[in-house]
Amino acid sequence: MTAAPTMAAQDSTRRELMAGVLQKQGAAIALVLMVAVAWLLFPRFGSLDNLRDIALQSSFLAIIALGMTFVIITGGIDLSVGSVYALGGVLAAYGSQWGFLVALLLPLAVCGLIGLINGLLVAKTGMAPFIVTLASLLFARGLLLAITSEGATTYKIPEGEAFVELGRGTLFGFGYPVFIAVALCLVGGLVLRRTRFGQSVFATGGSEQSAKLMGLPVARTKVTVYVMSGVLSGLAGALTAAYLQSGVTVIGVGLELDAISVVVIGGTLLTGGMGTILGTVIGVGIRTVIQNVINQIGTLDSNYQSVVSGAFLLVVVVLQRSLARTTARR
């Protein structure tokens, strides 16, 4: 009489365990499968040169997505990162005429200030992050155009400048931006998981009212994550300018959507309260592998990258909601 209920309970437990594994490790499993298939189908995919290219392409987005991860975990969103990224590149190229420190610190200061304004408006006035950061997107892009005379002026970084080495230098064959991105993600992961600030980030996104009742600095946490997002976007822009040896005005359009998508694909909930830096890194890897495979095929238009990425994101969001319901029944 008890065998059937027991077997049903065991099946239910297995499904719940499987749902938990997929929710936490699904993106990693997908990345491994994609890399394995690409390695088998495209001989050049596994070459050292191609792997170096993938790592370098991933590094700039990973730095931006790192800041976006913190923002989204708090329940916010930052639509300004694409324009701030482009502004950071132009400011770095402009500042390079006064040396390495100005080229690096100018974009960090200006982009960090934009993040600070975003954070203050969101935390202190209760304005919707979507509206605040959309306004910052327009402001940053407008400031970029003003600095470059509507895009007519492109600031160049002279060959041989120390700042160029920051973007084009290599160690063990891999570009410096790769090591910078890895170091930042490692620090970000430790901060998120091992510090009181990280606990405040999760608590703010999980239940802001409860976090306030617990005495956590909710407003300060929000301001900090938006400043982080601005500074990291500016840094990514500066590294890109160093790599390209110029401040390109047309980059970063739509990059905010790429950053949001890789964070969500990596398992961070758009509603906040849950997420990991490792998941975001995996999300960046998935996007870059998709892009690389499309380039390997050669006959497909580059726009298919957006189609595939969009479809993949939709599937991930649907699975997240389904798995979250399954896990909640435990």
MARPA-910571 format. One record per atom (N, C-alpha, C, CB): x, y, z. Coordinates in steps of 0.02 Angstrom, whole numbers, padded with zeros to 5 digits, always signed. Each point is the difference from the previous one (the first is absolute). Glycine has a CB too. Example, Ala and Ser with C-alpha at 12.3 -4.5 7.8 and 13.67 -1.06 7.14 Angstrom:
2
+00660-00284+00390;-00045+00059+00000;+00045+00060+00000;-00095-00059+00062;+00077+00112-00098;+00042+00059+00003;-00039+00055+00037;+00059-00032-00108;
% end
This chain:
330
+00041-00061+00000;-00041+00061+00000;+00043+00063+00000;-00090-00063+00061;+00149+00059-00032;+00042+00059+00005;+00052+00006-00054;-00018-00004+00121;+00023-00049-00163;+00052-00001-00052;-00010+00055-00051;+00012-00123+00017;-00075+00129-00041;-00015+00049-00052;+00014+00071+00023;-00086-00077-00045;+00060+00097+00105;+00015+00067+00024;+00075+00013+00008;-00110+00000+00058;+00145-00054-00034;+00072+00008+00010;+00036+00011-00066;-00007-00073+00101;-00012+00034-00152;+00031+00009-00066;-00016+00069-00029;-00007-00124-00019;-00055+00146+00029;-00020+00066-00024;+00041+00054+00034;-00116-00043-00023;+00127+00034+00088;+00039+00049+00038;+00072+00001-00025;-00074-00016+00100;+00101-00043-00115;+00069-00005-00025;+00006+00035-00068;+00016-00108+00063;-00066+00096-00107;+00001+00032-00066;-00004+00076+00007;-00055-00101-00049;+00013+00123+00096;-00006+00072+00011;+00066+00030+00025;-00122-00015+00025;+00155-00022+00019;+00064+00023+00027;+00053+00004-00056;-00028-00050+00112;+00028-00001-00156;+00047+00000-00055;-00012+00060-00046;+00006-00126+00005;-00069+00140-00020;-00016+00057-00043;+00022+00066+00032;-00098-00063-00047;+00088+00069+00112;+00020+00060+00035;+00076+00009+00000;-00101-00010+00072;+00137-00047-00061;+00072+00003-00002;+00025+00019-00069;+00005-00086+00090;-00036+00056-00142;+00020+00016-00069;-00014+00073-00015;-00024-00118-00034;-00034+00143+00057;-00016+00071-00011;+00051+00045+00034;-00121-00029-00007;+00142+00010+00068;+00050+00039+00035;+00067+00001-00037;-00057-00028+00107;+00077-00030-00132;+00063-00005-00037;-00003+00042-00064;+00019-00115+00046;-00074+00110-00082;-00007+00039-00062;-00001+00075+00014;-00062-00095-00051;+00029+00113+00106;-00004+00071+00016;+00068+00029+00016;-00116-00018+00043;+00158-00021-00009;+00065+00024+00022;+00055-00012-00052;-00036-00020+00116;+00032-00037-00152;+00054-00020-00045;-00020-00003-00073;+00047-00063+00094;-00108+00082-00110;-00024-00006-00069;+00042+00038-00050;-00113-00014+00045;+00133+00076-00028;+00040+00040-00046;+00068-00032-00012;-00060+00103+00038;+00090-00130+00015;+00066-00033-00007;-00005-00061-00044;+00033+00042+00113;-00086-00081-00104;-00011-00060-00042;-00008+00020-00073;-00052-00059+00098;+00012+00112-00109;-00011+00024-00069;+00065+00023-00032;-00116+00034+00032;+00158+00001+00006;+00064+00025-00026;+00046-00059-00019;-00011+00104+00069;+00015-00153-00026;+00043-00059-00013;-00023-00035-00063;+00022-00013+00123;-00088+00003-00131;-00026-00033-00059;+00013+00040-00063;-00088-00052+00071;+00079+00118-00067;+00012+00043-00058;+00073-00003-00021;-00093+00075+00036;+00139-00071+00013;+00071-00003-00016;+00019-00067-00030;+00023+00081+00093;-00051-00135-00065;+00016-00068-00026;-00023-00007-00072;-00011-00046+00117;-00050+00068-00132;-00026-00005-00068;+00040+00043-00048;-00115-00023+00046;+00130+00085-00026;+00038+00045-00043;+00070-00027-00012;-00065+00097+00043;+00094-00127+00008;+00068-00029-00007;+00000-00057-00051;+00025+00032+00120;-00078-00071-00121;-00004-00056-00047;-00016+00022-00071;-00037-00071+00095;-00007+00121-00101;-00023+00020-00067;+00047+00049-00035;-00115-00017+00041;+00151+00057-00003;+00042+00052-00030;+00072-00009+00025;-00098+00080-00009;+00142-00107-00032;+00069-00014+00021;+00036+00062+00027;+00004-00091-00085;-00018+00149+00057;+00035+00060+00022;-00024+00025+00068;+00016+00030-00120;-00074-00052+00141;-00028+00025+00063;+00047-00015+00059;-00115-00017-00046;+00145-00042+00047;+00042-00019+00056;+00072+00023-00006;-00073-00096+00012;+00089+00135-00063;+00069+00024-00008;+00016+00051+00055;-00004-00020-00125;+00067+00024+00143;+00020+00045+00054;-00014+00073-00019;+00089-00082+00034;-00079+00100-00097;-00013+00069-00021;-00074+00017+00008;+00095-00007-00081;-00139-00040+00063;-00071+00013+00006;-00022+00005+00073;-00018-00060-00109;+00046+00017+00151;-00017+00002+00071;+00024+00066+00031;+00008-00125+00006;+00049+00150-00029;+00024+00065+00024;-00048+00055-00021;+00118-00040-00005;-00142+00036-00057;-00048+00050-00025;-00065-00002+00041;+00049-00010-00115;-00073-00050+00130;-00061-00007+00039;+00009+00031+00069;-00029-00106-00063;+00086+00092+00094;+00014+00026+00067;+00003+00076-00001;+00062-00104+00028;-00030+00133-00079;+00007+00073-00004;-00068+00032-00013;+00117-00013-00042;-00156-00016-00004;-00066+00028-00015;-00045-00004+00062;+00012-00035-00120;-00004-00017+00159;-00042-00008+00060;+00018+00048+00055;-00013-00119-00030;+00076+00140+00033;+00024+00038+00058;-00035+00067+00008;+00109-00056-00014;-00120+00092-00041;-00031+00066+00005;-00072-00005+00024;+00074+00040-00092;-00112-00087+00064;-00069-00010+00021;-00003-00026+00071;-00033-00022-00119;+00080-00021+00138;+00000-00028+00067;+00008+00054+00053;+00048-00106-00045;-00006+00156+00031;+00010+00054+00048;-00065+00040+00009;+00122+00007-00033;-00156+00007-00022;-00063+00037+00004;-00054-00043+00035;+00029+00063-00105;-00032-00127+00086;-00051-00044+00029;+00011-00011+00074;-00011-00056-00110;+00074+00061+00133;+00014-00006+00072;-00039+00053+00039;+00115-00047-00026;-00110+00109+00004;-00038+00053+00033;-00074-00010-00006;+00094+00076-00021;-00116-00098-00038;-00072-00011-00011;-00027-00055+00046;+00014+00037-00119;+00027-00087+00134;-00021-00054+00044;-00019+00027+00069;+00074-00080-00063;-00031+00122+00091;-00014+00030+00065;-00065+00041-00003;+00124+00003+00026;-00132+00035-00079;-00060+00043-00006;-00063-00043-00003;+00068+00087-00060;-00068-00139+00018;-00059-00040-00009;-00016-00040+00063;+00024-00007-00122;+00026-00016+00158;-00013-00038+00062;-00036+00045+00051;+00103-00071-00021;-00090+00136+00020;-00036+00046+00045;-00072+00014-00024;+00110+00051+00031;-00128-00079-00089;-00066+00012-00027;-00003+00059-00047;-00045-00048+00102;+00104+00075-00121;+00002+00057-00045;+00018-00019-00071;+00031+00069+00096;-00017-00018-00136;+00021-00010-00070;+00040+00061-00020;-00102-00071-00027;+00150+00063-00017;+00041+00056-00023;+00003+00000-00076;+00068-00003+00106;-00109+00046-00136;-00003+00004-00073;+00054+00046-00029;-00122-00023+00007;+00159+00055+00036;+00048+00050-00024;+00069-00028-00017;-00061+00082+00069;+00073-00146-00053;+00068-00027-00005;+00030+00003-00070;-00028-00074+00095;-00013+00065-00147;+00026+00003-00068;+00026+00069-00018;-00080-00089-00032;+00042+00140+00048;+00021+00069-00015;+00057+00021+00045;-00115+00027-00037;+00114-00048+00101;+00055+00016+00046;+00064-00034-00023;-00082+00012+00095;+00076-00073-00120;+00057-00036-00027;+00032+00038-00058;-00053-00108+00034;+00012+00132-00080;+00025+00038-00057;+00030+00066+00023;-00086-00053-00074;+00053+00086+00122;+00026+00063+00027;+00068-00012+00034;-00117+00042+00016;+00123-00097+00020;+00064-00016+00033;+00056-00008-00051;-00063-00055+00091;+00049+00025-00148;+00051-00008-00052;+00022+00067-00029;-00048-00111-00025;+00000+00155+00013;+00017+00065-00028;+00039+00042+00051;-00104-00004-00072;+00083+00002+00134;+00036+00038+00052;+00071-00026+00010;-00110+00023+00056;+00118-00089-00061;+00067-00029+00008;+00046+00023-00058;-00049-00100+00060;+00023+00098-00120;+00040+00022-00058;+00015+00074+00004;-00053-00090-00070;+00004+00129+00091;+00009+00072+00008;+00052+00015+00054;-00119+00020-00037;+00115-00056+00094;+00045+00012+00055;+00071-00026-00011;-00099-00003+00072;+00108-00040-00122;+00066-00031-00011;+00053+00050-00019;-00058-00103-00035;+00037+00161+00010;+00049+00051-00018;+00036+00029+00061;-00070+00028-00100;+00042-00040+00160;+00032+00022+00061;+00030-00057+00040;-00080+00094+00003;+00084-00153-00033;+00035-00055+00032;-00045-00056+00023;+00083+00081+00035;-00051-00133-00009;-00034-00062+00018;-00053+00010+00054;+00103-00061-00030;-00085+00096+00083;-00046+00007+00057;-00063+00038-00019;+00097-00002+00076;-00091+00055-00114;-00059+00038-00022;-00044-00042-00046;+00065+00107+00011;-00033-00144-00056;-00037-00043-00046;-00041-00052+00037;+00088+00018-00086;-00061-00043+00143;-00035-00051+00037;-00050+00029+00050;+00100-00073-00013;-00079+00125+00049;-00042+00026+00054;-00057+00045-00023;+00100-00007+00071;-00091+00042-00127;-00053+00045-00024;-00064-00038-00015;+00087+00074-00048;-00085-00129+00008;-00063-00037-00012;-00028-00032+00063;+00040-00022-00114;+00003-00001+00160;-00025-00030+00061;-00037+00052+00042;+00094-00083-00001;-00066+00144+00005;-00031+00052+00040;-00067+00023-00029;+00114+00037+00035;-00115-00023-00100;-00061+00025-00031;-00055-00053-00001;+00070+00077-00071;-00051-00138+00052;-00050-00054-00003;-00023-00020+00070;+00053-00042-00107;-00008+00045+00155;-00020-00012+00069;-00048+00052+00025;+00109-00055+00020;-00100+00118-00041;-00045+00054+00020;-00070-00012-00029;+00097+00080+00005;-00099-00103-00067;-00066-00016-00030;-00033-00056+00039;+00041+00035-00114;-00003-00086+00133;-00027-00053+00042;-00024+00025+00067;+00076-00079-00057;-00039+00126+00086;-00019+00029+00065;-00067+00037-00006;+00121+00012+00032;-00129+00026-00085;-00064+00035-00010;-00057-00050-00009;+00061+00097-00053;-00049-00150+00014;-00050-00053-00008;-00020-00028+00067;+00047-00028-00113;+00003+00010+00153;-00013-00030+00065;-00037+00045+00047;+00102-00066-00016;-00083+00130+00019;-00034+00047+00044;-00073+00010-00020;+00109+00058+00020;-00122-00053-00085;-00068+00010-00023;-00043-00062+00015;+00042+00077-00090;-00014-00136+00081;-00037-00062+00012;-00011-00010+00075;+00048-00050-00104;+00005+00060+00144;-00003-00016+00071;-00035+00054+00041;+00104-00064-00014;-00094+00127-00003;-00025+00054+00042;-00068+00027-00021;+00117+00029+00021;-00133-00035-00085;-00064+00028-00024;-00052-00053-00014;+00063+00094-00048;-00041-00158+00044;-00047-00053-00015;-00019-00004-00073;-00043+00012+00113;+00079+00024-00157;-00014-00003-00071;+00016-00069-00028;+00023+00123-00010;-00058-00143-00042;+00011-00065-00031;+00069-00003-00033;-00124-00014-00018;+00164-00038+00032;+00066-00006-00031;-00003+00003-00077;+00036-00067+00098;-00089+00039-00126;-00007+00000-00073;+00000+00072-00027;-00066-00108+00006;+00028+00152+00026;-00005+00069-00023;+00065+00038+00012;-00124-00002+00022;+00151-00006+00038;+00061+00036+00018;+00057-00018-00046;-00037+00002+00119;+00048-00066-00130;+00058-00021-00040;-00013+00010-00075;+00029-00083+00088;-00092+00085-00109;-00015+00017-00069;+00020+00073-00013;-00095-00084-00003;+00080+00127+00052;+00021+00070-00006;+00076+00006-00002;-00105+00035+00060;+00139-00075-00020;+00073+00001+00001;+00029-00026-00065;-00003-00016+00124;-00031-00033-00154;+00021-00025-00066;+00002+00058-00050;-00050-00114+00026;-00004+00153-00027;-00004+00056-00047;+00051+00054+00017;-00122-00024-00017;+00131+00036+00083;+00048+00051+00021;+00071-00019-00020;-00075+00030+00096;+00094-00092-00081;+00069-00022-00015;+00013+00001-00075;-00002-00071+00103;-00047+00049-00142;+00010+00000-00073;+00003+00072-00026;-00060-00111-00009;+00019+00155+00038;+00002+00071-00021;+00065+00033+00019;-00123+00005+00013;+00150-00020+00046;+00064+00027+00021;+00056-00025-00045;-00041+00007+00118;+00038-00070-00136;+00049-00028-00047;-00001+00037-00066;-00014-00112+00055;-00045+00125-00081;-00005+00035-00064;+00023+00072+00005;-00095-00074-00031;+00082+00105+00089;+00023+00069+00010;+00076+00003+00001;-00105+00025+00064;+00137-00072-00031;+00073-00002+00005;+00032-00011-00068;-00009-00043+00116;-00025+00004-00158;+00029-00019-00065;-00029+00040-00058;+00018-00115+00046;-00051+00171-00032;-00030+00042-00053;-00047-00041-00044;+00102+00072+00000;-00152-00103+00034;-00049-00042-00034;+00030-00060-00034;-00068+00101-00017;+00123-00126+00045;+00032-00059-00028;+00050+00014-00055;-00101-00060+00029;+00111+00124-00045;+00046+00018-00055;+00073-00006+00021;-00088+00076-00045;+00101-00071+00111;+00068-00003+00025;+00013-00067+00033;+00001+00125+00016;+00051-00159-00037;+00020-00063+00031;+00069+00010+00032;-00067-00068-00084;+00069+00061+00150;+00063+00010+00035;+00042-00064-00006;-00055+00081+00081;+00117-00071-00101;+00047-00055-00009;+00048-00005+00059;-00009+00013-00125;+00030-00074+00140;+00051-00011+00051;+00065-00015-00036;-00086-00042+00086;+00137+00083-00079;+00062-00009-00038;+00031-00068+00012;+00019+00122+00006;+00010-00149-00058;+00036-00064+00004;+00059+00008+00049;-00033-00030-00119;+00042-00020+00160;+00055+00002+00048;-00019+00027+00068;+00074+00013-00095;-00135+00014+00102;-00023+00024+00066;-00008-00059+00047;-00059+00097-00054;+00075-00085+00118;-00006-00053+00050;-00072-00024+00006;+00097+00048+00062;-00144-00003-00073;-00070-00017+00006;-00021-00052-00052;-00023+00114+00046;+00053-00112-00105;-00016-00048-00052;+00018-00070+00022;+00020+00087-00087;+00035-00093+00124;+00022-00066+00024;-00053-00032+00045;+00119+00039-00007;-00158+00002+00043;-00052-00026+00043;-00053-00039-00039;+00020+00096+00078;-00033-00075-00140;-00050-00034-00041;+00029-00051-00047;-00067+00102+00009;+00129-00091-00032;+00028-00043-00052;+00056-00046+00026;-00030+00088-00081;+00054-00076+00142;+00052-00042+00027;-00024-00070+00014;+00052+00101+00050;-00007-00149-00048;-00019-00070+00012;+00044-00032+00053;-00039-00008-00119;+00012-00043+00150;+00035-00041+00049;-00019-00072-00014;+00003+00093+00088;+00047-00135-00102;-00013-00070-00020;-00046-00003-00062;+00014-00036+00120;-00009+00087-00162;-00040+00001-00061;-00069+00030+00007;+00063-00098-00033;-00086+00108+00094;-00067+00028+00012;+00006+00074+00017;-00042-00113+00039;-00005+00154-00064;+00002+00071+00010;-00010+00020+00073;-00042+00013-00115;+00072+00043+00134;-00007+00025+00068;-00074+00008+00021;+00110+00058-00014;-00155-00036-00031;-00070+00007+00021;-00030-00066+00026;-00012+00090-00085;+00037-00146+00060;-00025-00065+00025;+00017-00009+00073;+00012-00049-00115;+00050+00064+00133;+00022-00008+00069;-00033+00051+00046;+00109-00045-00041;-00121+00105+00015;-00035+00050+00040;-00071-00022+00014;+00072+00090-00051;-00106-00117-00001;-00068-00023+00009;-00003-00058+00049;-00027+00036-00116;+00074-00083+00111;+00001-00057+00046;+00010+00023+00071;+00046-00073-00091;+00001+00119+00102;+00014+00025+00067;-00061+00036+00029;+00121+00011-00030;-00153+00030-00010;-00059+00037+00023;-00057-00048+00017;+00035+00098-00070;-00045-00149+00029;-00054-00047+00014;+00014-00041+00063;-00023-00006-00123;+00086-00012+00134;+00017-00036+00061;-00013+00044+00062;+00087-00066-00063;-00066+00128+00059;-00012+00046+00056;-00075+00011+00009;+00110+00057-00021;-00146-00048-00035;-00072+00010+00003;-00036-00059+00032;+00008+00071-00100;+00014-00132+00083;-00030-00059+00029;+00012-00004+00075;+00015-00059-00108;+00045+00076+00130;+00015-00001+00071;-00040+00053+00037;+00115-00041-00025;-00121+00100-00004;-00039+00054+00031;-00072-00020+00007;+00078+00085-00047;-00105-00116-00006;-00070-00018+00000;-00017-00054+00051;-00004+00032-00119;+00050-00079+00128;-00014-00059+00041;+00030+00003+00070;-00004-00064-00104;+00055+00105+00114;+00038-00004+00063;-00001+00065+00040;+00071-00084-00055;-00108+00134+00035;+00001+00063+00037;-00070+00021+00021;+00102+00034-00064;-00105+00012+00113;-00065+00027+00022;-00034+00039-00056;+00044+00006+00117;-00003+00026-00158;-00029+00036-00057;-00036-00048-00047;+00090+00087+00009;-00058-00144-00023;-00032-00050-00042;-00065-00025+00029;+00112-00033-00040;-00114+00023+00106;-00061-00021+00033;-00055+00053-00008;+00067-00066+00083;-00046+00130-00079;-00048+00055-00009;-00027+00001-00071;+00060+00066+00087;-00017-00082-00136;-00022-00002-00070;-00055-00052-00010;+00115+00036-00037;-00103-00097+00063;-00050-00053-00006;-00064+00017+00039;+00093-00083-00014;-00085+00110+00074;-00058+00015+00041;-00042+00056-00031;+00064-00035+00102;-00032+00084-00132;-00036+00055-00032;-00041-00025-00058;+00090+00079+00035;-00061-00123-00075;-00037-00028-00057;-00052-00050+00021;+00099+00018-00069;-00087-00055+00124;-00048-00050+00022;-00063+00030+00028;+00094-00075+00023;-00086+00123+00021;-00056+00036+00030;+00026+00065+00030;-00062-00109+00025;+00052+00163-00061;+00027+00064+00022;-00028+00021+00068;+00013+00033-00120;-00078-00044+00130;-00030+00020+00063;+00029-00040+00058;-00106+00030-00061;+00115-00094+00051;+00029-00042+00052;+00072+00021+00015;-00074-00096-00035;+00111+00114-00018;+00069+00022+00009;+00002+00063+00043;+00031-00051-00111;-00078+00096+00099;-00002+00061+00040;-00016-00015+00073;-00036+00064-00101;-00011-00110+00112;-00018-00019+00068;+00059-00034+00037;-00119-00014-00037;+00162-00019-00002;+00059-00031+00029;+00056+00050+00015;-00030-00105-00061;+00019+00167+00041;+00049+00052+00012;+00055+00003-00052;-00025-00012+00118;+00016-00019-00175;+00051+00000-00052;-00002+00067-00038;-00009-00126-00011;+00067+00150-00012;+00003+00064-00036;-00024-00006-00073;+00097+00033+00074;-00161-00038-00082;-00029-00012-00067;+00018+00055-00049;-00093-00063+00054;+00083+00126-00034;+00014+00056-00045;+00073+00002-00019;-00094+00065+00052;+00139-00073-00004;+00071+00001-00014;+00020-00058-00046;+00020+00055+00111;-00052-00113-00101;+00014-00057-00043;-00018+00014-00072;-00019-00076+00097;-00040+00106-00107;-00022+00016-00068;+00046+00050-00033;-00118-00022+00035;+00137+00074+00001;+00045+00050-00027;+00066-00033-00020;-00054+00090+00071;+00080-00133-00028;+00065-00031-00012;-00001-00044-00063;+00021+00001+00123;-00074-00040-00133;+00000-00045-00058;-00006+00039-00065;-00052-00089+00070;+00017+00147-00070;-00004+00040-00061;+00067+00035-00014;-00123+00017+00020;+00157+00004+00033;+00067+00029-00010;+00047-00054-00028;-00018+00082+00095;+00015-00143-00068;+00040-00055-00026;-00014-00011-00074;+00000-00053+00113;-00064+00053-00131;-00019-00012-00070;+00029+00055-00045;-00105-00058+00038;+00102+00121-00016;+00027+00054-00040;+00075-00004-00007;-00094+00070+00038;+00129-00083+00017;+00073-00004-00002;+00023-00058-00043;+00005+00050+00114;-00037-00109-00107;+00021-00058-00039;-00015+00010-00074;-00021-00073+00099;-00034+00105-00116;-00015+00015-00070;+00051+00048-00029;-00122-00019+00021;+00141+00069+00019;+00051+00047-00022;+00067-00034-00009;-00060+00091+00058;+00077-00138-00013;+00062-00037-00006;+00001-00043-00063;+00010-00002+00124;-00065-00032-00138;-00005-00041-00061;+00009+00044-00062;-00077-00081+00059;+00047+00141-00058;+00008+00046-00056;+00072+00022-00008;-00117+00038+00018;+00150-00023+00039;+00070+00021-00003;+00045-00056-00028;-00020+00076+00098;+00008-00138-00077;+00039-00056-00025;-00012-00010-00075;-00005-00054+00113;-00057+00063-00134;-00016-00006-00072;+00036+00054-00040;-00112-00049+00029;+00113+00111-00002;+00035+00054-00034;+00075-00015-00005;-00087+00082+00042;+00115-00110+00011;+00070-00018-00001;+00014-00054-00052;+00010+00030+00121;-00056-00077-00127;+00008-00054-00048;-00007+00026-00072;-00045-00082+00085;-00004+00126-00097;-00012+00027-00067;+00044+00060-00016;-00117-00041+00009;+00151+00067+00042;+00042+00060-00005;-00039+00061-00022;+00094-00074-00027;-00158+00076+00044;-00041+00059-00015;-00065-00004+00038;+00052+00009-00115;-00084+00049+00121;-00065+00003+00033;-00055-00004-00052;+00048+00068+00094;-00072-00127-00108;-00051-00011-00051;-00068+00022+00027;+00066-00096-00050;-00101+00137+00012;-00062+00029+00025;-00061-00044-00011;+00049+00111-00022;-00045-00160-00023;-00059-00038-00018;-00006-00066+00037;+00006+00052-00111;+00041-00067+00156;-00004-00063+00036;-00050+00005+00058;+00120-00026-00031;-00140-00031+00056;-00042-00002+00060;-00075+00005-00012;+00094+00050+00056;-00114-00041-00119;-00072+00004-00014;-00032-00069+00011;+00019+00094-00084;-00066-00098+00130;-00033-00063+00015;+00039-00044+00048;-00051+00007-00110;+00109+00016+00133;+00042-00041+00044;-00034-00013+00067;+00101+00046-00056;-00144+00001+00077;-00036-00010+00063;-00044-00062-00003;+00001+00123+00020;-00029-00137-00078;-00042-00060-00008;+00043-00063+00002;-00083+00067-00068;+00143-00063+00039;+00045-00057+00003;+00020-00015+00073;+00044+00028-00115;-00029+00025+00152;+00020-00008+00070;-00056-00030+00041;+00078+00097-00011;-00138-00072+00001;-00058-00027+00037;-00012-00073-00018;-00052+00115+00004;+00058-00130-00068;-00015-00069-00023;+00049-00050+00029;-00048+00047-00105;+00113-00030+00106;+00049-00049+00025;-00007-00010+00075;+00078+00033-00092;-00098+00020+00128;-00012-00006+00071;-00058-00046+00014;+00046+00115+00018;-00100-00106-00056;-00060-00042+00009;+00014-00071-00022;-00074+00100-00017;+00108-00109-00039;+00017-00067-00023;+00043-00037+00052;-00005+00040-00119;+00045-00002+00155;+00042-00029+00052;-00037-00018+00064;+00091+00065-00048;-00156-00053+00050;-00040-00022+00057;-00021+00054+00049;+00059-00104-00012;-00040+00166+00000;-00022+00054+00044;-00072+00018-00016;+00118+00045+00008;-00160-00042+00043;-00071+00015-00010;-00010+00075-00012;-00031-00098+00072;-00009+00115-00122;-00015+00070-00013;-00038+00033+00057;-00002-00026-00121;-00032-00015+00161;-00037+00026+00057;+00045+00014+00060;-00100-00062-00040;+00163+00041+00036;+00048+00013+00053;+00004-00054+00052;-00020+00118-00020;+00070-00113+00063;+00007-00045+00056;+00039-00064-00013;-00105+00046+00036;+00122-00060-00098;+00036-00062-00016;+00046+00011-00060;-00096-00069+00045;+00157+00043-00040;+00046+00005-00056;+00071-00014+00022;-00075+00083-00052;+00119-00097+00004;+00070-00014+00014;+00043+00032-00054;-00029-00108+00057;+00091+00126-00038;+00047+00027-00048;+00022-00055-00049;+00039+00085+00084;-00029-00146-00059;+00019-00055-00043;-00053-00011-00054;+00063-00053+00095;-00126+00056-00076;-00054-00008-00048;+00003+00053-00054;-00071-00049+00088;+00086+00111-00069;+00006+00053-00049;+00058-00013-00048;-00047+00081+00083;+00103-00104-00057;+00058-00016-00042;-00019-00055-00050;+00079+00033+00093;-00116-00082-00070;-00023-00053-00044;-00046+00028-00054;+00011-00084+00094;-00055+00129-00074;-00045+00033-00048;+00038+00038-00053;-00085+00010+00089;+00138+00024-00069;+00043+00036-00048;+00032-00051-00048;+00023+00092+00085;-00001-00149-00057;+00030-00051-00041;-00048-00028-00052;+00074-00028+00095;-00136+00017-00075;-00051-00026-00046;-00011+00049-00058;-00056-00061+00094;+00049+00125-00077;-00012+00050-00052;+00060+00004-00048;-00072+00065+00079;+00133-00066-00053;+00059+00006-00042;+00009-00062-00044;+00053+00073+00086;-00068-00132-00059;+00005-00061-00039;-00051+00001-00057;+00039-00063+00102;-00101+00086-00088;-00050+00005-00053;+00025+00046-00055;-00092-00019+00084;+00119+00077-00065;+00026+00047-00049;+00057-00031-00040;-00033+00095+00075;+00077-00130-00041;+00058-00030-00033;-00021-00055-00049;+00069+00026+00100;-00117-00067-00080;-00024-00053-00044;-00032+00028-00063;-00018-00073+00100;-00022+00127-00092;-00030+00032-00058;+00054+00026-00047;-00102+00031+00069;+00155-00003-00040;+00056+00023-00042;+00035-00059-00033;+00015+00099+00076;-00011-00156-00042;+00031-00059-00028;-00039-00026-00060;+00046-00030+00113;-00113+00033-00107;-00042-00024-00055;+00012+00042-00063;-00087-00039+00082;+00090+00105-00071;+00019+00045-00055;-00057+00019-00046;+00110-00051+00006;-00155+00005-00021;-00054+00015-00047;-00059+00033+00033;+00037-00097-00067;-00038+00100+00134;-00055+00031+00036;+00014+00073+00014;-00028-00110+00052;-00024+00151-00059;+00006+00071+00016;+00012+00008+00075;-00075+00030-00097;+00114+00021+00116;+00016+00011+00071;-00063+00015+00041;+00112+00042-00035;-00165-00020+00002;-00062+00014+00036;-00030-00064+00031;-00022+00096-00078;+00042-00154+00052;-00025-00062+00029;+00023-00008+00072;-00001-00052-00114;+00057+00086+00131;+00023-00002+00069;-00053+00027+00047;+00118+00013-00039;-00149+00043+00020;-00053+00029+00041;-00061-00045+00002;+00042+00114-00030;-00058-00146-00026;-00058-00045-00002;+00011-00058+00048;-00023+00032-00119;+00082-00064+00114;+00015-00057+00043;+00003+00020+00073;+00063-00053-00095;-00030+00109+00109;+00007+00024+00069;-00068+00016+00030;+00113+00045-00027;-00156-00012-00013;-00067+00017+00024;-00041-00062+00014;+00005+00105-00065;-00003-00154+00020;-00037-00062+00010;+00026-00038+00061;-00021-00007-00123;+00087+00006+00131;+00031-00034+00057;-00021+00033+00065;+00098-00033-00071;-00099+00100+00072;-00020+00037+00060;-00073-00015+00018;+00082+00090-00029;-00125-00092-00022;-00071-00014+00013;-00009-00069+00031;-00031+00074-00095;+00068-00123+00068;-00004-00068+00028;+00024-00001+00072;+00017-00047-00115;+00038+00083+00129;+00027+00001+00067;-00048+00031+00050;+00114+00007-00049;-00145+00049+00030;-00047+00033+00046;-00060-00044+00014;+00036+00111-00045;-00062-00145-00006;-00056-00046+00010;+00019-00057+00046;-00044+00030-00113;+00104-00058+00101;+00024-00055+00043;+00010+00024+00072;+00055-00053-00099;-00028+00114+00106;+00010+00027+00068;-00065+00003+00039;+00096+00067-00043;-00148-00043+00011;-00065+00006+00034;-00027-00069+00017;-00023+00108-00060;+00029-00155+00012;-00025-00067+00012;+00038-00035+00056;-00034-00006-00120;+00100+00011+00118;+00041-00032+00051;-00009+00032+00069;+00082-00031-00089;-00092+00097+00089;-00011+00034+00063;-00065-00024+00033;+00062+00100-00043;-00114-00112+00003;-00063-00026+00028;+00010-00070+00027;-00066+00070-00082;+00104-00111+00045;+00012-00069+00023;+00039+00000+00066;+00000-00039-00119;+00052+00082+00122;+00040+00003+00061;-00041+00026+00059;+00103+00019-00070;-00148+00028+00057;-00040+00029+00053;-00048-00050+00032;+00008+00109-00059;-00023-00165+00025;-00046-00050+00027;+00033-00045+00051;-00062+00003-00107;+00129+00001+00113;+00035-00046+00046;-00025+00011+00072;+00102+00000-00076;
% end
